[in-house]
Amino acid sequence: MMRIRLRSKWLWLTIVGSLLITVCMVWTWGTASASEKKIVYVYSDSCGYCQSFSPKLMKVLAEYPQHTVERLDIRQPRDLQLALRLGAAATPTVLIVEDEQVVDKLEGDAPAAALRLFFQKNLDHPLSGK
């Protein structure tokens, strides 16, 4: 009887301990992620410059796989409102956003080299050299 109680207590302590560790890890990860910089791409499928710029952007973004990109299509009313609120005045525009504030933006059909420098400056990652 005593052995069963001891085993039950050990099992409960293990479960509670694991749960506590998991909660702490999730909480720590959530607070670290909240302040990460985010890439926002403002575009329109009908924009000729966007069609030229998009392949260059995708190629350079492949060098930054740890970052996700939020795409805002200005033909969608919700996306247009958000793009305007962030200060996008032209397409294509790439914004770096941290804590819902724009840190920097790059407007127009920029060359891949300028895009790499933009990301290097704003994302604190070394240039890949590609």
URGIUR-V426063 format. One record per residue. N is the residue number from 1. RES is the residue in one letter. SS is DSSP state (alpha for helix, beta for strand, coil for the rest). D_FIRST is the distance of its C-alpha to the first C-alpha in whole Angstrom. Layout:
((N RES SS D_FIRST) (N RES SS D_FIRST))
This chain:
((1 M coil 0) (2 M alpha 4) (3 R alpha 5) (4 I alpha 5) (5 R alpha 7) (6 L alpha 9) (7 R alpha 10) (8 S alpha 11) (9 K alpha 13) (10 W alpha 14) (11 L alpha 15) (12 W alpha 17) (13 L alpha 18) (14 T alpha 20) (15 I alpha 21) (16 V alpha 23) (17 G alpha 24) (18 S alpha 26) (19 L alpha 27) (20 L alpha 29) (21 I alpha 30) (22 T alpha 32) (23 V alpha 33) (24 C alpha 35) (25 M alpha 36) (26 V alpha 38) (27 W alpha 39) (28 T alpha 41) (29 W alpha 42) (30 G alpha 43) (31 T alpha 45) (32 A alpha 47) (33 S alpha 48) (34 A alpha 49) (35 S coil 52) (36 E coil 53) (37 K coil 57) (38 K beta 57) (39 I beta 60) (40 V beta 62) (41 Y beta 65) (42 V beta 67) (43 Y beta 69) (44 S coil 71) (45 D coil 72) (46 S coil 75) (47 C coil 76) (48 G alpha 78) (49 Y alpha 77) (50 C alpha 73) (51 Q alpha 74) (52 S alpha 75) (53 F alpha 73) (54 S alpha 69) (55 P alpha 69) (56 K alpha 70) (57 L alpha 67) (58 M alpha 65) (59 K alpha 66) (60 V alpha 65) (61 L alpha 62) (62 A coil 61) (63 E coil 61) (64 Y coil 59) (65 P coil 56) (66 Q coil 53) (67 H coil 55) (68 T coil 55) (69 V beta 58) (70 E beta 59) (71 R beta 62) (72 L beta 64) (73 D beta 67) (74 I coil 69) (75 R coil 70) (76 Q coil 67) (77 P alpha 67) (78 R alpha 64) (79 D alpha 64) (80 L alpha 68) (81 Q alpha 67) (82 L alpha 64) (83 A alpha 67) (84 L alpha 69) (85 R alpha 67) (86 L alpha 66) (87 G coil 70) (88 A coil 71) (89 A coil 74) (90 A coil 75) (91 T coil 73) (92 P coil 72) (93 T beta 70) (94 V beta 67) (95 L beta 65) (96 I beta 63) (97 V beta 60) (98 E beta 58) (99 D coil 56) (100 E coil 59) (101 Q beta 62) (102 V beta 64) (103 V beta 64) (104 D beta 67) (105 K beta 69) (106 L beta 71) (107 E beta 73) (108 G coil 76) (109 D coil 76) (110 A coil 75) (111 P coil 75) (112 A alpha 72) (113 A alpha 73) (114 A alpha 73) (115 L alpha 70) (116 R alpha 68) (117 L alpha 69) (118 F alpha 68) (119 F alpha 65) (120 Q alpha 65) (121 K alpha 66) (122 N alpha 63) (123 L alpha 60) (124 D coil 60) (125 H coil 60) (126 P coil 62) (127 L coil 65) (128 S coil 64) (129 G coil 68) (130 K coil 68))
